[in-house]
Amino acid sequence: MKIIIDLLSNRILLAAVVGWCAAQILKTIIHMIRTRSWDFRRLVGSGGMPSAHSTAVTALTISVGRYDGIKSPLFAAVALFSVLAIHDSVVVRYESGEHARFLNQLLGRSGRRYRSRADKSAPKIAKEDRPLKELLGHTLRQVAAGIAIGILIGAFFPWF
């Protein structure tokens, strides 16, 4: 029980978690406004506006900087981790999504959907015929929005 209380009282951890949750909720709302439809996968999925990864690691970095100071070894480690995570989301994962989009078009897989577990009458699509996941990474704009939200949460959340 003490470990749960300790985790819930860790303001730096909470800032990162709140950042991730806030970005996922905003991402879902933005998707609903754009498409006029609810999609639960936006609430838990990757990709989209704003970047939850960028929000969480930025909130974490700012919180550590405020708590331990920017000269601390922990801040250096967290800042480097954040830069790598953000770079990965905007470069590596974004390009992977572009490759998946191209392969889906090339293989004629675009537009196919997974069969839901509840829909037993739909034909089962073999794993090799399913479309590759295309929404993996983020654009610079999505990352910038995530960083901005993370700065606000990291600067203010732990001290409410």
N, C-alpha and C positions, 0 to 999 in steps of 0.2 A: 504494500500500500504506500509505503514511504517513497518508493521510486516514482509512482504515478504523481504524487504530490510534488516531488522535486521537478519532474518534467513539466507539470502544469504551472509551476512557479518560475520556470526558466524563461525570462522575458525575451532573451535573444532568440531562443528556439521558437517561442510563440510569434515573434515578429516575422520570422521566415514562413511559418505555417499560415499565419494570417495573410501574408503577402501572396502566397500560392493560392489560398482559397479565394481571396478577393479577385485575383486575376482570372481564375476559372469561372467565377460567377459573372464577372464583367464580360468574359469571352462568350458565355452562354447568352447573356442579354443582348450583346452586339449581334450575335448570330441570329437570335430570334427577331430582332428589328430588321436585319437585312433580308432574311428569308421568309419571315412571317410564319415560322414553324418552330416547334420545340424539338430539340435534338439532345437527348441525355448524354450522348457521346461527347458533346462540346464541354459538358461539365467535368468530365474526367479525362478527356482525350488531349493529345498533344497538338501543336500547331494552333494558328489562329491569333486573333487580336484581343488582348495584349499577350505577350509571352509570359506565361506563368513561371517558367524557369528563370527568366531574367528578373522578374519581380521578386521571387523568393531569394535568389542569391544576392541581389542588391540589398534587400531588406536585411539579410543576414550580415552582409559586409558593413553596412552603415551602423547596425546595432552593435557589432563587435567594436567598430571604431569608436563609437560613443562610450561604450562600457569599458573597454580595455585601453583605448587610445590608439592612434594611428601608428605609433612607434612600436607597438607590441608585436612579438612574433606571431601571435594568433591572428592579428589583423592581416599581416603579410600573407599568411597561409590562406586565409579566407578570401582575400582580395584576388590572389592568384587563381584559386579555385573558381571564383566567380567569373573572371576573365575567360578561363578555359571553357566553362559551361556556356557562357554567352557566345563565344566564338563557335563552339560546336553547334549550337542551335541555329546560328545564322549562316554558317558556311557548310559544315558537313551534313547536318540533318536536312537543311533546305535543299541542297544538291541531291541528296538521296531521294527526297520527295519528287524532285524534277525528273530524276531517272525513272522512278516508279511510274510517274505520269506518262512518260514517253513509252516505256515498256507496255503499259496497259493499252495505249493507243496502237502500238505496233502489233500487239497480240490480239487486238479486238476485244479486250476485256472491259473497256469503259462502259459504264452504265449498269453493269451487273451488280447485284446486291447479294449479300449473304442471306441464306435462308434462316428465318427466325426459328427458334426452338419451338415456338407455339404453332407455327405453320407447318404441320406435318404433310399437307397436300402438295406443297411446293417441291419441285424436283431438287434433289440434293446436288449441290455443285461440288465437284471434286476439288480438293485443295489446290491442285495445280492449275485449275481453271478460274480460281477466284482472283479478283483484281488485287494488285499490290496496294498497300496503304500509301496514299499520296501526301496526306497532310502530316508531315513529320517535323519540319523546321519552321523558321520564321523569317520574315522580311526584316530589313533594317527598321522600318517604321514600327512593326510589332514589337521588336526588341527595345527600341527607344521608349515606347509607351510603357513597357514592362519595367524598364530601368527607372523611369520617372515615378511610377507608382511605388516601386521598391524604395526609392529615396524618401518619399513621403512617409511610408509606413516605418521604415527604419529610423527615421529622424524623430518621429512622434510617438509611435505605438508603445515602445517599452516604458515610456515615462508618463503614460496616462494614469 
